[in-house]
């Protein structure tokens, strides 16, 4: 009788969900998909040219040391208007902690963070309010919702990521206390690729590149592209060290699948690969496989190589998790482009305003943030599993 009641309840819930979907389709869809995570869950809000952006974070345990400076230092790494490759928009990006922290310690209640917009120039977008910008979400938002915020893209703007970095700062701090570090950097811009990886050099140049000499070449390329009214893309690499073996799930919820979902949710990211990635398609099994051996010093099972990128069967091996993401060129460019307007008429558009010539250096802290949020969420589920 109990199982029958449960079955009826599930059917009713599914029917209710179908009804809600049909109702929304008829009356106009709401914008969902603003939350990420299960146990460590974030919900971001705000628009590029609205009063502010922010994030609400659920799942932070009480008693964790947390100061405003812990969050601010990460926001500084992403902040616009700092150099020649970045947008000229000047934002202080000063975080306000509205709840969840008392006397520099978390209380266990939801943490709400707010970052106010101070330098939005909406008038720059008046000339394109009825035009679909190539490479932007203007057309797709219009098709789905029948309206859009043309001022910098609204929710689809890269400015939304400031809230992710704020939340990621907390996740990174918690992970670091557990011996897990996440570092990302610009590996390549255009056809120029870093050859010497020195992590100590990442924050010494405006592109956040670990190869100082190659960084200089990259800067010259970005300056050249920017002078021509264009933009350029690149590759960001990330390394997660200290993640214990056994984190992840097989089949549909593989660790790399969850990390991919987190990173691919960043608007400018168009591709991702782990370990040797697509090079695996050019190798034999004997070349690709990571052979195991027992390390007498650490008394652990390790591998002689790390072609798998620290994940096998969707579960962490204990080795460094390394991945690379392809970052597209900033779609807002000064060059004249062909498009259509909301009346489906062919027009030409020149995007005015202030935009990044290359988004890679400002994507670096965003990639770190999303990896931290996803990994911390997974670790919490892993620990819950161990207690069962």
URMO-V867910 format. One record per residue. OMEGA is omega in whole degrees, 0 to 359 (999 if undefined). Layout:
omega:OMEGA
omega:OMEGA
This chain:
omega:180
omega:181
omega:179
omega:178
omega:178
omega:179
omega:180
omega:179
omega:181
omega:180
omega:180
omega:179
omega:179
omega:178
omega:178
omega:179
omega:178
omega:179
omega:180
omega:180
omega:180
omega:179
omega:179
omega:180
omega:181
omega:187
omega:182
omega:184
omega:172
omega:179
omega:178
omega:178
omega:180
omega:181
omega:179
omega:177
omega:180
omega:179
omega:170
omega:190
omega:177
omega:173
omega:180
omega:179
omega:177
omega:181
omega:182
omega:183
omega:174
omega:181
omega:184
omega:170
omega:181
omega:181
omega:172
omega:185
omega:175
omega:172
omega:177
omega:182
omega:178
omega:173
omega:179
omega:178
omega:181
omega:176
omega:177
omega:182
omega:179
omega:180
omega:185
omega:183
omega:176
omega:178
omega:179
omega:181
omega:181
omega:190
omega:180
omega:172
omega:184
omega:184
omega:187
omega:181
omega:183
omega:174
omega:179
omega:179
omega:183
omega:178
omega:178
omega:181
omega:179
omega:184
omega:174
omega:177
omega:186
omega:183
omega:173
omega:179
omega:179
omega:182
omega:177
omega:175
omega:179
omega:183
omega:183
omega:177
omega:182
omega:177
omega:179
omega:180
omega:182
omega:175
omega:184
omega:172
omega:183
omega:186
omega:178
omega:178
omega:185
omega:181
omega:179
omega:185
omega:182
omega:185
omega:181
omega:185
omega:178
omega:185
omega:177
omega:181
omega:176
omega:178
omega:180
omega:180
omega:182
omega:185
omega:183
omega:176
omega:180
omega:180
omega:184
omega:188
omega:181
omega:178
omega:177
omega:175
omega:185
omega:182
omega:178
omega:178
omega:178
omega:181
omega:182
omega:181
omega:175
omega:179
omega:178
omega:184
omega:177
omega:179
omega:179
omega:180
omega:178
omega:178
omega:180
omega:178
omega:178
omega:179
omega:180
omega:180
omega:180
omega:180
omega:181
omega:178
omega:177
omega:176
omega:181
omega:179
omega:177
omega:178
omega:178
omega:181
omega:177
omega:180
omega:183
omega:171
omega:185
omega:179
omega:181
omega:185
omega:177
omega:180
omega:179
omega:182
omega:177
omega:186
omega:180
omega:183
omega:186
omega:184
omega:181
omega:179
omega:189
omega:181
omega:182
omega:181
omega:182
omega:179
omega:186
omega:181
omega:179
omega:179
omega:179
omega:177
omega:180
omega:180
omega:179
omega:179
omega:180
omega:179
omega:180
omega:180
omega:180
omega:180
omega:178
omega:178
omega:184
omega:177
omega:182
omega:181
omega:181
omega:181
omega:175
omega:178
omega:180
omega:179
omega:175
omega:179
omega:177
omega:179
omega:182
omega:176
omega:175
omega:180
omega:180
omega:180
omega:177
omega:174
omega:192
omega:183
omega:177
omega:181
omega:180
omega:177
omega:179
omega:178
omega:178
omega:179
omega:180
omega:184
omega:180
omega:176
omega:176
omega:190
omega:185
omega:183
omega:183
omega:179
omega:180
omega:175
omega:180
omega:178
omega:179
omega:173
omega:185
omega:177
omega:179
omega:180
omega:180
omega:187
omega:172
omega:179
omega:181
omega:177
omega:187
omega:185
omega:175
omega:182
omega:180
omega:169
omega:181
omega:181
omega:183
omega:181
omega:182
omega:183
omega:180
omega:173
omega:181
omega:179
omega:181
omega:177
omega:180
omega:179
omega:182
omega:179
omega:175
omega:181
omega:175
omega:180
omega:180
omega:184
omega:182
omega:181
omega:185
omega:176
omega:178
omega:174
omega:180
omega:184
omega:177
omega:179
omega:177
omega:181
omega:183
omega:175
omega:176
omega:184
omega:179
omega:180
omega:184
omega:181
omega:179
omega:181
omega:178
omega:179
omega:176
omega:176
omega:184
omega:176
omega:179
omega:177
omega:178
omega:179
omega:173
omega:182
omega:171
omega:185
omega:176
omega:180
omega:185
omega:186
omega:179
omega:175
omega:175
omega:187
omega:187
omega:183
omega:179
omega:175
omega:183
omega:179
omega:178
omega:177
omega:178
omega:182
omega:183
omega:176
omega:180
omega:180
omega:181
omega:182
omega:178
omega:178
omega:180
omega:179
omega:177
omega:177
omega:179
omega:180
omega:176
omega:179
omega:182
omega:181
omega:182
omega:999
